């Protein structure tokens, strides 16, 4: 397994998070890939100085956004299963084994999405997120209450099938379903941010989210009649 941690300006949070991940419930062997997405606060230096075993560091000179950071990590991953954890410390690594379990149990599942039971955000952000989720579910029928949670587990080969674009991490359930994969959900707890600051505001999420939503709706309507995942499963069974 490969644990991919996208991080931007998370110097104070990243090393404590890495210690939690390494001491967490996932049995070895696994690797941890930190993708420093253009940080200017010394995040990469903190990871290097920690010199922790099984931790690899990738660094973007300029920030490309979370989806590009996740993609870079999964492309570099050596594991068949990739697990994503946000670098700000709000995702609790104690749920990692729960996320991986459905993938091991059912080969037809391509993605397991964490669903936060409680969010530590301001009221305006919560309301905006709730409305956006309702609109997304109505248009895409992805049967997922919370697509923005950073805790996810996925088959690497399934991830490589989905279309890539900026912010596609917000549409993983719909994109995996488009390729014929089943989706599973796991309830997880969100933690308060103890350092740094959020990289997203309510308005900027809305401005990029609406065109992306329309684009994914179009992709779902233009999906092939025979999903690629069906061929992958048949080859596996032979």
C-alpha positions in Angstrom: 0.0 0.0 0.0 1.0 3.6 -0.6 -0.2 6.4 1.6 -0.2 9.7 -0.3 -0.1 12.9 1.7 -0.6 16.2 -0.3 0.7 19.2 1.7 1.0 22.9 1.2 2.5 25.1 3.9 1.9 22.5 6.6 5.4 22.7 8.3 4.0 22.4 11.9 1.5 19.7 11.1 3.3 17.3 8.7 5.8 15.6 11.0 3.4 14.8 13.8 1.0 13.5 11.2 3.7 11.2 9.7 4.5 9.8 13.2 0.7 9.0 13.6 0.6 7.3 10.2 3.7 5.2 10.8 2.4 4.1 14.2 -1.2 3.6 13.0 -3.3 0.6 12.3 -2.1 -0.4 8.8 0.2 -3.4 8.9 3.5 -3.1 7.1 4.8 -3.1 4.5 3.6 0.2 3.2 5.2 3.4 1.9 4.3 7.0 2.7 4.7 9.7 -0.1 4.5 13.3 1.0 3.9 15.6 -2.0 4.9 19.2 -1.0 2.8 21.3 -3.4 4.9 24.4 -3.7 5.1 25.2 0.1 7.0 28.3 1.1 7.1 27.7 4.9 9.7 24.9 5.0 7.4 21.9 4.8 9.8 19.9 2.7 12.7 20.8 5.0 10.7 19.5 8.0 10.1 16.2 6.3 13.7 15.8 5.3 14.9 16.7 8.8 12.6 14.1 10.3 14.3 11.3 8.2 11.5 8.9 9.0 11.6 5.3 7.6 9.4 4.4 4.6 8.7 8.1 3.9 9.4 9.5 0.4 9.2 13.2 -0.5 8.1 14.7 -3.8 8.1 18.5 -4.3 6.5 20.8 -6.7 8.4 24.1 -7.1 5.1 25.8 -7.8 1.7 24.9 -6.4 -0.5 23.0 -8.8 -3.4 22.3 -6.4 -4.5 19.3 -4.5 -5.6 17.1 -7.4 -2.2 17.5 -9.1 -0.4 16.7 -5.8 -2.5 13.6 -5.3 -1.9 12.5 -8.9 1.9 13.0 -8.6 1.9 10.8 -5.5 -0.2 8.1 -7.0 1.9 8.1 -10.2 5.0 7.6 -8.1 3.4 5.0 -5.8 4.6 1.4 -5.7 1.6 0.0 -4.0 -1.5 -1.5 -5.6 -3.7 0.4 -3.2 -3.3 4.1 -2.6 -4.6 5.8 0.5 -4.9 9.6 0.6 -4.6 11.7 3.8 -4.6 15.5 3.9 -1.4 17.0 5.3 -3.1 19.5 7.7 -3.7 16.9 10.4 -7.5 17.1 10.3 -7.7 13.6 8.9 -7.3 11.0 11.7 -5.0 8.1 10.6 -6.7 5.7 12.9 -9.3 5.1 10.2 -6.8 4.0 7.5 -7.3 0.2 8.1 -11.1 0.7 7.9 -10.7 2.4 4.5 -8.6 -0.3 3.1 -10.7 -3.3 4.3 -13.5 -3.0 1.7 -11.0 -3.0 -1.2 -9.5 -6.3 0.1 -12.9 -7.8 0.7 -14.5 -7.0 -2.7 -12.5 -6.8 -5.9 -15.3 -4.9 -7.6 -14.9 -1.9 -5.3 -12.5 0.7 -6.8 -12.9 3.6 -4.2 -13.6 3.8 -0.5 -14.5 7.4 0.5 -14.3 8.7 4.0 -17.5 10.4 5.2 -17.0 12.9 8.0 -19.4 12.6 10.9 -18.6 16.1 12.3 -16.8 19.0 10.6 -14.8 21.7 12.3 -15.5 24.5 9.9 -17.3 27.8 10.2 -21.1 28.0 9.7 -20.9 29.7 6.3 -18.5 27.0 5.0 -20.7 24.2 6.3 -23.8 25.6 4.7 -22.1 26.1 1.4 -20.7 22.6 1.5 -24.1 21.1 2.3 -25.7 22.9 -0.6 -22.9 22.0 -3.0 -23.1 18.3 -2.0 -26.9 18.2 -2.5 -26.5 19.7 -6.0 -23.7 17.3 -6.9 -25.6 14.3 -5.7 -28.7 15.4 -7.7 -26.8 15.9 -10.9 -24.3 13.0 -10.7 -26.2 10.4 -8.7 -22.9 9.4 -7.0 -24.6 8.3 -3.8 -21.9 10.1 -1.7 -22.7 12.6 1.0 -19.2 14.0 1.5 -16.7 14.0 -1.5 -14.3 16.6 0.0 -13.0 14.4 2.8 -9.3 13.8 2.3 -9.4 10.2 3.7 -9.8 7.9 0.7 -8.6 4.5 -0.4 -8.5 3.4 -4.0 -7.0 0.9 -6.4 -4.1 2.5 -8.2 -5.0 0.9 -11.5 -8.6 2.2 -11.2 -7.4 5.7 -10.4 -5.3 5.6 -13.6 -8.5 5.0 -15.6 -10.3 8.1 -14.6 -10.0 11.5 -16.4 -7.7 14.0 -14.8 -8.4 17.7 -14.5 -7.8 20.3 -11.8 -10.1 19.6 -8.8 -11.1 16.2 -10.0 -10.5 14.9 -6.4 -13.9 16.4 -5.5 -15.6 14.0 -8.1 -13.8 10.7 -7.5 -17.0 8.7 -6.7 -18.7 9.8 -10.0 -15.5 9.3 -12.0 -14.9 5.8 -10.6 -18.5 4.9 -11.1 -18.2 6.1 -14.7 -15.5 3.4 -15.3 -17.7 0.7 -13.7 -16.3 0.5 -10.2 -18.3 0.1 -7.1 -18.0 2.7 -4.3 -17.9 2.1 -0.6 -18.1 4.6 2.3 -16.6 4.6 5.8 -17.6 7.0 8.6 -14.6 9.0 9.9 -14.0 11.7 12.4 -12.7 15.1 11.5 -10.3 16.9 13.8 -9.8 20.6 14.4 -6.9 22.3 12.6 -4.2 23.1 15.1 -1.8 24.9 12.8 -1.7 26.7 9.4 -4.8 27.8 7.6 -7.4 26.5 5.1 -6.4 26.7 1.4 -9.9 27.2 0.2 -12.6 29.9 0.6 -16.3 29.6 0.1 -16.4 31.8 -3.0 -13.4 30.3 -4.8 -14.7 26.8 -4.3 -18.0 27.8 -5.9 -16.4 29.6 -8.9 -14.4 26.5 -9.9 -16.9 23.9 -8.7 -19.8 24.8 -11.0 -18.0 24.4 -14.3 -16.3 21.2 -13.0 -19.7 19.8 -12.0 -21.1 20.5 -15.4 -18.1 18.9 -17.0 -18.4 15.7 -14.9 -22.1 15.6 -15.6 -21.2 15.6 -19.3 -18.6 12.9 -18.9 -21.1 10.7 -17.1 -23.6 11.1 -19.9 -20.9 10.3 -22.5 -19.5 7.2 -20.7 -19.1 4.0 -22.6 -21.9 1.4 -22.5 -19.4 -1.2 -21.3 -17.3 0.1 -18.4 -13.6 -0.5 -18.5 -13.7 -2.1 -15.0 -15.7 -5.0 -16.4 -12.8 -5.9 -18.6 -10.3 -5.5 -15.7 -12.3 -7.9 -13.5 -12.7 -10.5 -16.2 -9.0 -10.5 -16.8 -8.4 -10.9 -13.1 -10.7 -13.9 -12.9 -9.1 -15.8 -15.8 
